[in-house]
Amino acid sequence: MKISSKYDWLNHVEGLPKMVAEGVKLGKLNTTEVAGPKSNPEIMALAKEAGVAGIYKSDEVAWCAVAMVVLALRAGKKVPFTGYDRLRAKSFLKFGTKIDVPELGDVLVFNRDGGGHVGLYVGEDPSYYHVAGGNQSNQFSVTRIAKNRLSEARRPDYSIGTPASVKRIYLSATGGVSENEA
């Protein structure tokens, strides 16, 4: 499944943050988990690109952090952790700079039963963030995640200044709501 057409506006934002632009590209690929003992080759290729192919063995294992590492690397961002930490959403608490109010392109680290979840801010409504990320309904997608689950928001380091498109994006309160990204 691709990113919902509801988010097509992302294709037309001038100066879209690079991590979001890479997420839009990834959202056009077939990144849906394969049920059973086989794994989706696209997701396994992400693990290889993230540098964790030797320890990531199946798309049944949570891969939100793997996808986020790949988006950061493709966007030319420094990922300050290696090995197993590239499989852990909470490792992104060491990425970029902590911010109080998330905006377009910021990395959002969430709490969930059994661990964490990580994705990119693409908007918000009164109660939910609209988050682009991997392992959301077993695919790369945009979903709504309750604001009260946010652990921390992190701003990627921008070498030539923060893009003008980095701002709060207000969206309608429609679409599926994620309860658990395990």
C-alpha positions as CSV (number, residue, x, y, z in Angstrom):
1,M,0.0,0.0,0.0
2,K,1.2,3.4,-0.8
3,I,0.9,6.6,1.2
4,S,-2.8,7.7,1.1
5,S,-3.7,10.2,-1.6
6,K,-4.8,12.5,1.3
7,Y,-1.1,13.3,1.6
8,D,-0.4,14.1,-2.1
9,W,0.2,17.7,-1.1
10,L,3.6,16.6,0.2
11,N,4.6,16.1,-3.5
12,H,4.1,19.9,-4.1
13,V,5.8,21.5,-1.1
14,E,8.6,23.7,-2.1
15,G,11.8,23.0,-0.1
16,L,10.3,19.9,1.5
17,P,12.7,18.6,4.2
18,K,14.9,15.9,2.7
19,M,13.9,13.2,5.1
20,V,10.3,13.8,4.3
21,A,11.1,13.8,0.5
22,E,12.8,10.5,1.0
23,G,9.8,9.2,2.9
24,V,7.5,10.1,0.1
25,K,9.7,8.2,-2.3
26,L,9.8,5.2,0.1
27,G,6.0,5.4,0.4
28,K,5.6,4.8,-3.3
29,L,7.4,1.4,-3.0
30,N,5.9,-1.9,-1.9
31,T,7.0,-1.9,1.7
32,T,4.4,-4.1,3.1
33,E,5.5,-7.0,5.3
34,V,5.1,-10.5,4.0
35,A,3.1,-12.8,6.3
36,G,4.8,-16.0,7.3
37,P,8.4,-17.1,7.0
38,K,9.3,-15.1,4.0
39,S,10.2,-11.4,4.1
40,N,9.7,-8.5,1.7
41,P,12.9,-8.0,-0.2
42,E,12.3,-4.2,-0.1
43,I,12.3,-4.2,3.7
44,M,15.3,-6.5,3.9
45,A,17.1,-4.1,1.5
46,L,16.4,-1.3,3.9
47,A,18.0,-3.3,6.7
48,K,21.1,-3.7,4.5
49,E,21.2,0.0,3.7
50,A,20.8,0.8,7.4
51,G,23.8,-1.4,8.1
52,V,22.0,-4.0,10.1
53,A,21.5,-6.8,7.6
54,G,23.6,-9.2,9.8
55,I,21.3,-8.7,12.8
56,Y,17.9,-8.0,11.1
57,K,16.6,-11.3,9.9
58,S,12.9,-10.9,9.2
59,D,10.3,-8.2,8.4
60,E,8.3,-9.7,11.3
61,V,10.7,-7.7,13.6
62,A,9.8,-4.1,14.1
63,W,11.5,-2.0,11.5
64,C,10.4,1.6,12.1
65,A,13.9,2.6,13.3
66,V,15.5,0.8,10.3
67,A,13.3,2.9,7.9
68,M,14.1,6.1,9.8
69,V,17.9,5.4,9.7
70,V,17.6,4.9,5.9
71,L,15.7,8.1,5.5
72,A,18.3,10.0,7.5
73,L,21.2,8.5,5.6
74,R,19.6,9.2,2.2
75,A,19.0,12.8,3.3
76,G,22.7,13.1,4.3
77,K,22.1,13.3,8.0
78,K,24.5,11.9,10.6
79,V,23.0,8.9,12.5
80,P,25.0,8.9,15.8
81,F,24.4,5.2,16.6
82,T,25.3,1.8,15.1
83,G,24.5,-1.9,15.4
84,Y,21.5,-2.9,17.5
85,D,20.7,0.7,18.3
86,R,19.7,1.1,14.6
87,L,16.8,-1.3,15.4
88,R,15.6,0.7,18.4
89,A,13.1,3.6,18.0
90,K,14.3,5.1,21.3
91,S,17.8,5.5,19.8
92,F,16.4,8.5,18.0
93,L,16.4,10.3,21.3
94,K,20.1,10.9,20.4
95,F,19.3,12.2,16.9
96,G,19.4,15.9,16.0
97,T,18.2,18.5,18.6
98,K,15.4,18.2,21.0
99,I,12.5,20.6,20.3
100,D,9.3,21.4,22.2
101,V,6.9,21.9,19.3
102,P,7.3,19.6,16.3
103,E,7.0,20.8,12.8
104,L,7.2,19.3,9.3
105,G,10.1,16.9,9.0
106,D,10.8,16.5,12.7
107,V,11.5,13.1,14.1
108,L,8.9,12.0,16.6
109,V,9.7,9.3,19.2
110,F,6.7,7.7,20.8
111,N,6.1,5.4,23.7
112,R,4.2,2.1,23.2
113,D,3.7,-1.1,25.1
114,G,6.9,-3.1,24.9
115,G,9.1,-0.3,23.5
116,G,8.9,2.8,21.3
117,H,8.1,3.9,17.8
118,V,9.7,6.5,15.5
119,G,8.4,8.4,12.5
120,L,8.3,11.8,10.8
121,Y,5.9,14.7,11.5
122,V,3.9,15.5,8.4
123,G,1.1,17.3,10.3
124,E,-1.3,17.3,13.2
125,D,-4.9,17.7,14.2
126,P,-6.1,18.6,17.6
127,S,-5.4,15.2,19.2
128,Y,-3.1,13.4,16.9
129,Y,0.2,13.7,15.0
130,H,0.1,12.6,11.3
131,V,3.3,10.4,11.1
132,A,5.1,9.0,8.1
133,G,7.0,5.9,9.0
134,G,7.8,2.2,8.7
135,N,6.1,-0.6,10.5
136,Q,2.8,1.3,10.6
137,S,0.0,-1.3,9.8
138,N,3.0,-3.5,8.7
139,Q,4.0,-1.1,6.0
140,F,5.5,2.3,5.3
141,S,2.6,4.7,5.6
142,V,1.2,7.8,7.2
143,T,-1.0,7.2,10.3
144,R,-2.3,9.3,13.2
145,I,-0.7,8.7,16.6
146,A,-2.1,10.2,19.8
147,K,-0.1,13.3,20.9
148,N,-0.1,12.0,24.5
149,R,2.2,9.1,23.4
150,L,5.0,11.5,22.3
151,S,8.2,10.9,24.2
152,E,10.2,13.6,22.4
153,A,10.5,15.5,19.2
154,R,13.9,15.9,17.5
155,R,14.9,18.4,14.8
156,P,17.3,17.0,12.2
157,D,20.5,19.1,11.8
158,Y,20.2,21.3,8.8
159,S,23.7,22.2,7.4
160,I,22.5,25.2,5.3
161,G,19.6,26.4,7.5
162,T,16.2,25.1,8.3
163,P,14.0,24.9,5.2
164,A,11.1,27.5,5.1
165,S,8.7,24.5,4.8
166,V,9.5,23.5,8.4
167,K,6.4,24.7,10.2
168,R,3.4,23.3,11.9
169,I,0.9,21.7,9.5
170,Y,-2.7,21.6,10.6
171,L,-4.7,18.8,9.0
172,S,-8.3,17.5,9.3
173,A,-8.9,14.9,12.0
174,T,-9.6,12.0,9.6
175,G,-7.9,8.8,8.8
176,G,-6.9,5.7,10.7
177,V,-5.5,6.0,14.2
178,S,-2.6,3.8,15.3
179,E,-2.9,2.1,18.7
180,N,0.3,0.0,18.6
181,E,3.1,-0.2,16.0
182,A,4.6,-3.6,17.1
